[in-house]
Amino acid sequence: MTSEPRPFRIGLLGYGTVGGSFAELLPQRAEQIAHVTGLKPEVVGVLTRSRGDFEQLLEQSDLIAELIGGIEPARDYVIRAMRAGKHVVTANKQLLAQHGEELWAIARECNVQLRFEAAVAGVVPVIRVLQESLAAAHVERIHGIVNGTSNFILSEMARTGAPYAEVLAEAQRLGYAEADPSEDVNGKDAAAKMAILARLAFDTPVHLDQVVYEGIERIGPDDLEYARDLGLGLKLIGTAERVDGGISVRVHPAFLYARHPLASVDGPFNAVTVESEAITEITMSGPGAGGPQTASAVLGDVVSAMIPPASTPATSARLHVVTDVVSSFYLHLEVLDAPGVLSQITGVLGEHGISVKSVVQKGLGDNARLVMVVHPVLESRFFAAVGQIAALEALRTAPRAIRVIEEEFA
């Protein structure tokens, strides 16, 4: 006679898009999880802003799933849960990017698990790979697409030629973007995720404030059209890498040549590439935006917490953060249709030691534009040149500059 599996009680904080999807998914998978773990997970209570009592929920639960987002009261709830001896699963990347060291230290002190796979790349298991499979590897670089909302927007703009605002509205209609999408489109969401990945990969504290980031709000359909003429496609890329004895962590739109492995990652998908001497590189991809996808990653963390142990060790290194790195750039200039304009601009670039790889002249009269790609240069030098170009009388609007990832794929 087979004994009934023991219950594993989950207290759910938050019942929004992800919380609701998790509550719906869990009963569908409970029997399968019980077969694997010998424990049957169930939600025993829900806390939202308008209902529920945290202390009562804490007393009833073996694990707390924090899906309310934001810093407070999420941080307070997570700390109180761990100090009460409860495991915690969270999808809150901003909380970890700003208070991760404190929370991981408390988890170690209280001998509980703090799981956060869902906070970074949806169903892509990059956290587990870094913490377990590559724990002994010397990671040199991580780069990838870690925000499904922005990737969907850029993919649709490129596919349809529609403007940014129109595609954003479509992303919201399909559930790929929040009602307030600001952190997705301004790069902050991806920056928080890269801070977490950098901390794990390089074994050094990395705070969100140390990540250089920019978003996609200023990208226009014409940028994508002109880039296509140059053989380029646009993605919001996060990068964390070792540079000059320190690390560089950044997020920005970047053009990729068609042969780059991330160039074909379209729609609401995430993809992360990890590079090290031991493995050369591995790339993982999967859905990154949407409530059901994130809920699936949360459930995976819950199952992992039911099979102990796993913890985030204290950092052992203190690496300085490098913010001025070398990159190639795309430069979009709306100019007067007059003789000598191109030579003025290339003259400024030359003064700063910047050489042009390719240039396309578009339009006539009031629609005259210059679109160029420059060879790799230190970012500070490039932006100094752009500032000087912006002051030229031949410029009709502010320059638009986007990084280009060349590597061996150009």
MOBELNOR-V256423 format. One record per residue. N is the residue number from 1. PHI is phi in whole degrees, 0 to 359 (999 if undefined). OMEGA is omega in radians with two decimals (NA if undefined). Layout:
{{N;PHI;OMEGA} {N;PHI;OMEGA}}
This chain:
{{1;999;-3.10} {2;276;3.14} {3;284;3.11} {4;290;3.08} {5;296;3.09} {6;289;3.11} {7;287;3.01} {8;240;-2.90} {9;266;-3.09} {10;244;3.01} {11;263;-3.03} {12;257;3.07} {13;258;-3.14} {14;104;3.14} {15;223;3.06} {16;273;-3.09} {17;301;-3.10} {18;284;-3.13} {19;299;3.11} {20;295;3.11} {21;294;3.11} {22;296;-3.14} {23;297;3.11} {24;282;-3.08} {25;285;-3.02} {26;304;3.14} {27;299;3.14} {28;291;-3.07} {29;252;-2.99} {30;299;-3.11} {31;295;3.12} {32;298;3.12} {33;295;3.12} {34;298;3.12} {35;296;-3.10} {36;279;-2.97} {37;256;-3.03} {38;81;3.12} {39;235;-3.13} {40;252;-3.09} {41;285;3.07} {42;209;3.05} {43;278;-3.09} {44;259;3.12} {45;182;-3.12} {46;231;3.05} {47;245;3.02} {48;234;3.13} {49;296;-3.04} {50;253;-3.11} {51;209;3.09} {52;101;3.12} {53;237;-3.03} {54;296;-3.10} {55;298;3.10} {56;295;3.12} {57;296;3.14} {58;298;-3.12} {59;294;-3.08} {60;275;-2.87} {61;251;2.95} {62;267;-3.09} {63;215;3.07} {64;250;3.05} {65;257;-3.08} {66;267;-3.10} {67;231;-3.14} {68;269;3.12} {69;77;-3.12} {70;75;-3.12} {71;268;3.08} {72;243;0.13} {73;274;-3.06} {74;303;-3.12} {75;301;-3.14} {76;299;-3.14} {77;297;-3.12} {78;296;3.14} {79;296;-3.13} {80;297;3.12} {81;296;-3.12} {82;293;3.11} {83;292;3.06} {84;273;3.10} {85;84;-3.12} {86;260;2.97} {87;291;-3.14} {88;227;2.96} {89;242;-3.13} {90;222;3.02} {91;249;-2.96} {92;265;-3.08} {93;290;3.12} {94;294;3.10} {95;299;-3.11} {96;288;-3.13} {97;292;-3.11} {98;255;-3.08} {99;226;-3.07} {100;302;-3.09} {101;300;3.10} {102;297;-3.07} {103;290;3.12} {104;294;3.10} {105;295;3.12} {106;294;3.10} {107;300;3.11} {108;294;-3.13} {109;299;-3.07} {110;267;3.11} {111;57;3.07} {112;235;3.14} {113;263;2.99} {114;240;-3.06} {115;258;-3.00} {116;209;3.12} {117;305;-3.07} {118;292;-3.10} {119;283;-2.96} {120;247;-2.98} {121;225;3.12} {122;62;-3.09} {123;277;3.11} {124;284;-2.96} {125;277;-3.04} {126;290;3.12} {127;296;-3.13} {128;297;3.11} {129;297;-3.13} {130;292;-3.07} {131;282;-3.04} {132;241;-3.03} {133;298;-3.09} {134;250;-3.09} {135;301;-3.11} {136;261;-3.10} {137;275;3.04} {138;265;-3.07} {139;287;3.12} {140;265;-3.08} {141;201;2.96} {142;233;3.02} {143;213;-3.12} {144;172;3.11} {145;254;-3.02} {146;239;3.04} {147;226;-3.07} {148;292;3.14} {149;297;-3.12} {150;294;3.13} {151;293;3.07} {152;298;-3.10} {153;298;-3.13} {154;294;3.13} {155;297;-3.12} {156;288;3.07} {157;299;3.13} {158;291;-3.07} {159;285;-2.99} {160;255;-3.04} {161;78;-3.12} {162;286;3.13} {163;287;-3.08} {164;307;-3.05} {165;299;-3.13} {166;293;-3.13} {167;289;3.08} {168;300;3.11} {169;299;3.10} {170;294;3.10} {171;298;3.10} {172;293;3.13} {173;298;-3.10} {174;275;3.14} {175;86;3.12} {176;271;3.13} {177;228;3.11} {178;287;3.05} {179;301;2.99} {180;251;-3.03} {181;269;-2.94} {182;303;-3.09} {183;290;3.08} {184;287;-3.02} {185;270;3.12} {186;267;3.06} {187;94;-3.06} {188;293;3.11} {189;300;3.13} {190;295;3.13} {191;296;3.10} {192;298;3.12} {193;296;3.13} {194;292;3.06} {195;298;3.12} {196;295;-3.14} {197;297;3.14} {198;296;3.12} {199;300;-3.12} {200;287;-3.05} {201;287;-3.00} {202;251;3.03} {203;57;3.14} {204;216;3.13} {205;297;3.08} {206;225;3.13} {207;259;3.13} {208;308;-3.12} {209;297;-3.12} {210;269;-3.13} {211;265;3.06} {212;275;-3.10} {213;216;3.00} {214;213;-3.02} {215;249;-3.00} {216;246;-2.99} {217;298;-3.07} {218;269;-3.13} {219;287;3.12} {220;246;3.10} {221;304;-3.13} {222;292;3.06} {223;301;-3.10} {224;291;3.13} {225;294;-3.11} {226;293;3.13} {227;297;3.11} {228;298;3.09} {229;296;3.14} {230;266;3.13} {231;78;-3.05} {232;239;3.00} {233;231;-2.99} {234;252;3.06} {235;222;2.94} {236;270;-2.99} {237;250;2.98} {238;257;-3.12} {239;224;2.98} {240;226;-3.06} {241;210;3.06} {242;281;-3.12} {243;217;2.99} {244;51;3.12} {245;79;3.09} {246;230;3.11} {247;225;3.02} {248;240;3.12} {249;232;-3.03} {250;206;3.09} {251;222;3.12} {252;195;2.99} {253;297;3.14} {254;214;3.04} {255;275;3.13} {256;239;2.98} {257;286;-2.96} {258;302;-3.08} {259;277;3.12} {260;295;-3.07} {261;298;3.12} {262;269;-3.05} {263;295;-3.08} {264;268;3.13} {265;277;-3.02} {266;242;3.08} {267;66;-3.06} {268;276;-3.07} {269;266;3.00} {270;252;3.01} {271;208;-3.12} {272;230;3.08} {273;250;3.09} {274;247;-3.11} {275;241;3.01} {276;206;-3.12} {277;299;-3.04} {278;291;-3.02} {279;248;-2.97} {280;64;3.02} {281;200;3.00} {282;229;3.13} {283;237;3.12} {284;240;-3.13} {285;217;3.12} {286;173;-3.13} {287;299;-3.12} {288;237;-3.11} {289;240;3.10} {290;120;-3.11} {291;299;-3.12} {292;299;-3.14} {293;293;3.12} {294;294;3.11} {295;299;3.09} {296;297;3.10} {297;293;3.08} {298;299;-3.14} {299;297;3.06} {300;301;3.09} {301;293;3.10} {302;299;3.12} {303;298;3.11} {304;298;3.13} {305;292;3.11} {306;283;3.13} {307;240;-3.01} {308;287;-0.16} {309;246;2.92} {310;203;3.12} {311;223;3.07} {312;262;-3.07} {313;292;3.06} {314;295;3.10} {315;289;-3.13} {316;242;-3.10} {317;233;3.04} {318;232;-3.10} {319;258;3.12} {320;285;-3.10} {321;264;-3.13} {322;263;-3.11} {323;252;-3.12} {324;252;-3.05} {325;236;-3.12} {326;271;3.10} {327;206;2.92} {328;272;-3.08} {329;222;2.90} {330;262;-3.12} {331;231;-3.09} {332;247;-3.06} {333;235;3.01} {334;266;-2.92} {335;232;2.99} {336;289;3.11} {337;276;-3.04} {338;216;3.12} {339;297;3.01} {340;85;-3.09} {341;296;-3.13} {342;300;-3.12} {343;292;3.05} {344;300;-3.06} {345;291;3.13} {346;294;3.07} {347;295;3.09} {348;298;3.12} {349;300;3.14} {350;298;3.10} {351;301;-3.12} {352;261;3.10} {353;72;-3.09} {354;250;3.13} {355;253;-3.08} {356;268;3.11} {357;273;3.13} {358;206;3.14} {359;216;3.09} {360;232;3.06} {361;258;-3.07} {362;236;2.98} {363;72;3.13} {364;225;3.06} {365;59;-3.10} {366;288;3.14} {367;249;-3.10} {368;290;-3.12} {369;219;2.98} {370;241;3.11} {371;236;-3.09} {372;221;3.00} {373;242;-3.14} {374;254;3.10} {375;292;-3.11} {376;307;-3.10} {377;207;3.06} {378;299;-3.02} {379;302;-3.12} {380;299;3.11} {381;293;-3.13} {382;298;-3.08} {383;289;3.01} {384;296;3.10} {385;295;3.13} {386;298;3.09} {387;299;3.12} {388;290;3.10} {389;297;-3.12} {390;299;-3.11} {391;275;-3.13} {392;291;3.11} {393;295;-3.12} {394;285;-3.13} {395;275;3.12} {396;268;3.11} {397;219;3.14} {398;294;3.10} {399;297;3.01} {400;244;-3.11} {401;238;3.12} {402;224;-3.13} {403;291;3.09} {404;237;3.09} {405;266;-3.07} {406;260;-3.10} {407;50;-3.09} {408;273;-3.03} {409;268;3.13} {410;286;NA}}
